């Protein structure tokens, strides 16, 4: 069941009364930044740099042999 036009209008009016017209754009900007940060955090976690890890293991093994 989707909300009707009047229900959306009433909710928007209540939000406008509670937060005020100056505060709503700030909330939108902060929400957008949070979503962008979340998306970038997810995409960078998928990439793992294994070359430095392999080089460190190799260096540790060489130091143990010496």
Secondary structure, DSSP 8 states (H G I E B T S, - for coil): ----HHHHHHHHHHHHHHH-HHHHHHHHHHHHHHHHHHHHHHHHHT---HHHHHHHHHHHHHHHH-
